[in-house]
Each structure stands twice: as structure tokens, then as C-alpha cells.
């Protein structure tokens, strides 16, 4: 018997049948979202691990930590190097871990996983992620609780890839409100920060076929309701929107030709902290013993 590399598969459907989602046990990934028959999350075939971290929950840090090393209060820590090409610890500690079902209904699923003390991270966290269908998409809520004896450094992100039905990604226009970007070195890690320029400015929209991005955006302007939004628009006006709630203050935009069945794919990654936050502290949250932290993001579609 051949087992699915992403573990158990979970399927949600709204009461009216307009919205459906496909989720997985490993990494608590979102691997499909369809609204009115239009794919908003780029699907990939069964029988393979999540490609390029597709849809994965990134806890207790998103992106990379330089050389897997960090220090605090005079103590030095060494995480496992999980991205040897860039000599870094990448995308947290739960990317390839199985979650358990804490709650399930036809249109809602809560998955839970524990981060246990380990090399470079001697802290213990209970985590949940809840996927709840809405009238036009999905809302995702992360809850992280420090169940250890010491204050624990925590950040969270996720890695969804987006589409608008079968429109080629290169023909989609991405509008995103970041005013500044982090500059990076050969390890793809921060060395500075500058205003956006002609190659990175997405505030008025950019056709994805005309840009090449693996870029962290900062100073993202929120709308009047306090929500931060990115819009992915097809030539016919159909639009997929990623929104980020309070505490999800950064975003990574990543374009790649290494996604199954797509010459070009785009990930828009909501994050609570910048890359290498364990060293810079930027966006990093320290949870006291017993303290919980909740953040949310979501996706909507309009036709």
C-alpha cells in the first residue's frame, strides 16, 4: 500500500457548495481552495510532498535563520540546518510534522501540533491552526501557546501559492502595499532595507510575467479597517485577495518556475516576522509561560 506523502487529506465544503478547501495532515497545509468553481490556491498532484513548502504552516519562525545560529541572554543555540544550499534553518519546526484533528465540521477544521524541545530550540509550544470557510473564501487562525517553563521566542508564517482559475500566472497582476523591501545576501538573508524601486514596487500593480521576486516587504499599508490586503487580478477582472490581520505585518512574495504543471507560480507569504528574526528580533514575539497568541489571515475571491 502506497501512503500519501502529505498524510491524511481533509476536504471542506460550505453549506451552499460554493466554497471548498483541500487540507493536509503533514504541515497542516492548504493545498486547494475553490470558490464558484475557480481555483484560488494553486493545486498540485496527489502522491507528492508539498512542493516548495506549498501551503505549509511555518512555526516557530518563517523563512530562514542564518547558519541555524542565534543567541539570547548570553546563551548560544544551534538549530538543525534544513536548507543546506543556503546553510540555514528554514521554515520552522513543523513543516514535515503530522498534525492531529482537534475539531472538524463540514466547513471548518482545526489541526493541532506540539513543538517539543529540541536542538537549538529548548522550548515547548502547543499550536493550532483553524481553517474556516467563509461566503467567499477562507479564514485561517493560528493559536500558539507556550506550555514550557521559560519564555519562548515565536513567529509564524505560511506559504500558500495563488492562482485565478486557469489563467497563466504570468498574466496575473499583483497589487501589494509594501513600501520598503529587505535587501539580501547570497544566503537570501537580510543585510539592509530600502524603498521599493521599479523592479519591486507592487503598489500600483505589476504583471507577474514581468517581475522576478523572492522579496520580503515591510511598511505594508493597512486599509481603513486595519486589514492588510494583496490582490491578484486576472485580465477579465476576477480577483483573489490575500488579507492579513493584526500581528501579520510582513509578506514574502516569491515567483518560481519550480511548481508542478506551472511555468510560473507565485507564493504570497503572510508573516509575523522578517527572515532571521531570531537574530534581529524584528517581529519576534516572546511568549511567557502559559501565554497564548492568536493571529489570522485569509483569502477571498470575487468574480
N, C-alpha and C positions, 0 to 999 in steps of 0.2 A: 504494500500500500504506500503510495506517494503522499507525503504530507505537504500542505500548503506552507511555503516559507514564511508567510506573514501570519500564520496561526489561524485561529478561528476568524470567520468572516461574519460581519453583522450588517444587517440591512434595515434601514428605517424608511418608513413611508408616512406621509401626512394623511390625515383623515380624508381629505378631498382628492388624494392621489397626485397632486400637482408637484410635490417635492419629495425626492428620495435621496438617500445617502448610503454610501458603502464605506464601512469602517473595519479596522482590523485589530486583532489581539496584540500583535507584536508592534511595539512603538505607539500603540493607540492611534494609528494613522487614519486620516481621512483620505480614501483613495477614489472617491467618487461623490459628486453632488450634481443632481439634475433637477432643474426647475422648468416646468412646462415642456418637458421633453428636450431641453437644451442642457448640455453638459457645461457646468461652471468650474468644476475641478477636473483637471486632465487625467483621465483614467489610464491604467496600464494593465497588461495581461495578467491573469492568474498564473500561478506556477513560478513566480519570480519574486525575490526580495524587493522591498520598496526601492526603486531606482533613485539615486541621487537624493536620498533622505526624503523621498516624496511623502508629504503629509505627516511627517513624524513629529511627535512632541519632544521638545528639547529642554530637558531639566537635568541638573540644576544650573545649566548655562547653555545659551545658544552659541552658534558659531565656534570659534577656536580659542584655546588658551596656549600662549606661546611656550613651546617646548614642554608643555604639560606642567610647568612650574609656577607656583605662586607662594606668597608668604603673608603672614598676619601675626601681629604681636610677637615678633621675633622668632616665629616658627616657620619653617620651610616645608612645602608639600610637593610631592611629585605624583602627578596623575599618569595613568597609562597613556602612551602615545597611540592614538587610534587613527591618526591621519599621517602615516609615515612620510608621504610625499611632501608635506609641509611641516613635519616634525612638530605636530601639535596634538592636543587633546580636543577632539571635535564633537560638538553637538550633544554634550551631556552624557548621562549615565544610563538612560532608559531607552535609547534608540533601538536596540535589538532585544529588549526585555519584554516578556509577556505580561500583559495586564489581566486583571480579573474583572468580571462583571459585578459591579456593585448595585446597579439598578438598570432595568430595561423595560421599556414600553414600546409600542409600535412606532412612536415618533421621537423617542428620547433614549439615550444610552449614557450611563456613567461607567467609566472604566477606572480602575484603581491599581496603583503600583507603589511599592516602597523602595526608596533609595536607602540601601544599607551602608553602614560604614565600610570603607574600602581604601585602597591605596590612593593617597592624595586627597581623600575626602572623608574624614573621620566623623561624619555627621549622619543622622538618620532622619529621613523625611517620609511622611505619608503624602501621596499625591493622588488627586483625582482629576479627570477631565470629563466634562459632560457635553455631549452633542445633543442639541435640541432643535428640531426642525421648526421653522417659522413659516409664515404665509408665503414668503418669497425667498427662502434660503435656509440658513442655519446659524445658530448662535452657539459659541464654544466657550465654556467656562472652566478655568483651571483653579484648583484649590490646592495649596501646598501648606502642610503643617509640619512644624519642627517637633518631632517626638523624641529627640535626643536630649542630653543633659546640658549641652553647650549651645550658644548662639551659632547659627549656621548661615553661610553665605548662599544666596539663592537668586537665580534669574530664570526666566522662562521664555521660550520662543516656540515657533512651529514652522513647518517648511512646506506649505501647500503650493502646488503648481496649478495655474489657472488657464482656462480656455473659454471661448464663447462658441459653443457648439463645434461645428466642423470648420469654422473659419481658420485659415492658416495663421499661426501665431505672428508671423512676420507682418500680417496686415492689420493686426490689432494696434490700437493707440492706447498707451498707458499714461494716465494723468495721476501724478503723485505729488504731495505738498511739501516735500523736503527742500529746505533752503540751503543746506550745507551737506557735505559728504566727508567721510573719513578717508584719508589717503593711506595707502597700504604699501608694504614692502614685499619682498619675494616670498615671504611666508603667508601672504594675504592677511597680515595683521597690522593694526593701526600704528602709524608713525606721525600723524598730524590730522588737521581738519581744515577744509577750505570751503568757500562758497561754491555752489554748483556752477558749472560752465556749460558751454554749448553741447558738450558730449554727455552731460549727466543731468541737465535741468529737465525735469518732467512736469513742472508746474503748469505748463500750457499744453501738455500732451506731446508724446513722441511715438512715432511708428516704431514698433519693436524690431522690424527688419532693418532699421537704420541705426540701431544702437547696439553696443556690446557692454553688458553690465555685470559686475559682481561687486556691488556697491552698497555700503551702509549709509543710510540717510539719517540726518539729525535735523533738529529745528523743524520738525514737521508741524505745520499749522493745523490746528483743530478747527472744525466748523463751529458755528454759534452754539450748537447743542453739546459741545465738548467732545464730540467724536471725531476721530481722525479717519479720513477716507481716501482710498485709492480706487480709481475707476479704470476698467479695461473695456474699451469700446470697439465694437465691430463696425465696419463701413456702413452697415444698414441701421446703426443706432442701438442695437442690442448691447446691453451693458452689464458686466459683472463688477460688483463693488466689494472690496475688502474693507471692513471697518475695524478700528482698534479702540478699545475702551481705555479708561484711566489706568495708568501704570504701564501700558504698552506704548512706549514713547519713541521707539526706533523701528526702522524697517530695513531689511536687506532685499535688494532687487537683483535677481540672478537670471541671466539668459544663458541657455546651453543648447548644444546640438547633441547631447548625450541622453536624450529621453526617448523611451521606446515609441516607435511609429510616428515620430515628430521631427522634422528637420530643425525646428526651433521650438523651445519650450521656455516658459517664464515662471519662476518662483517669486512670490512676494511674501516675505517672511516677517510677520509681526514679532517684535522682540521687546522685552522689558529692559534690556541692557545692550551695550555695544560689545563687539568682539573683544576678547581678552579682558573682560570686566573684572575677573578675579584679581588682576594686577592693577588696573586703572581705578577700579571702584565705581566707574560711571554706570549708573543704573542698577548697580548691585544692591540687593536688599539683605540685611542681616535679620533673620528671624530669631526671636528669643525662644527659649524652651517653652513649648506649649502654644506658641503663637501661630496663627493661620493667616494666609494671604490669598486674596482672590483677584484674578484678572480675567478679562473676557475679550473676545473678538468674534467676528462673524463674516458671513458672505451673503450678499443679496443679488438678485437678478431682476432686471427689468427689460421687457421686450418692446 
